[in-house]
Amino acid sequence: MNTEQHEMYEYARRRIKQKKGLYFHFVLFFIGSIFIFALNKWMNVEEPTNWYIWVITAWVFLFILHFIKVFITDSFMNKNWEREQINRLMIMQEKKIEQLKNEVENKKIV
């Protein structure tokens, strides 16, 4: 297996691990929400705040952040994007170094 194939394999393995974690988070959220709702009914809490709704809402927000990270952010900010950014920065640095060398040479001549 060459380096490129190995990188593709590692990327695929990491993405599958991320998606698996997201699916586990969803199942945990679903079961946990049912448990929290049942706990509220079992404790017979009659507050006007409905604490369980706040807990589930916060959990939904965290799940949405996890979803965004897995399916939006990491899908376009992958290894290819990283390589392009590194190459772009290296080219900029090389141009700056060349410009500085030219300035130094011009000052030596004068």
MOBEL-V939480 format. One record per helix or strand. SS is the DSSP state (@ for helix, = for strand). FROM is the first residue (numbers start at 0). TO is the last residue. If there is no record, write none. Layout:
SS FROM TO
SS FROM TO
This chain:
@ 2 42
@ 50 75
@ 78 108
